[in-house]
């Protein structure tokens, strides 16, 4: 997936690409993983990070001259939960289309159809109470354990107000997490908050794709249809 980026990563490692599929795509080796993008993303690309759900690289779209961040989600269809998570992310980002939410610019079509550093730390037992499913709680307990990082130490050049907002937003339990309205009223965002100039989504989001009977193949087909919305021409 490609999202608009406004940050510069000129100091990051540059990775050279190898043409594939008749030159329609370029393939890169990023952190030991194959990273294949359509040729409109001109080389070189720059790795900027990786996390549990994928690798992110910076690149430039030669057609729009926009600098973008490209996220590769590995093993997206290994199981139904991960496949649905990917589809949910795509549909939510396309639906929002909001100036203050990262913009989904493109989904790179596959050549053939068939074919975050951890900051908040692992949740403790008191943070799992909102999970109604025993299986969900068991799954979270089985995940690798990470200590919570000190935001002030990790981001020494960030203002105390920004750190305070991060601390309130990055909370595992949604019942303890700051709400959107509370975040907008936070002192750090107060100078930017103008209720008269904040777009409102014109229609409710549709969760039709959350059908319990959908298999990995059903979800794969829905994600493929999302890619066609961005690239109806199979050569892109």
Secondary structure, 3 states (H helix, E strand, C coil): CEEECCCCCCCCCEECCEEEHHHCEEEEEECCEEEEEECCEEEEEEEEEEECCEEEEEEEECCCCCEEEEEECCCCCCCHHHHHHHHHHHHHHHHHCCCCCCCEEECCCCCCCCCCCCCCCCCCHHHCCCCCCHHHHHHHHHCCCCCCCCHHHHCCCCCHHHHHHHHHHCCCCCCCCCCHHHHHCCHHHHCCCCHHHCCCCCCCCCCCCCCCCCCHHHHHHHHHHHHHHHCCCCCC
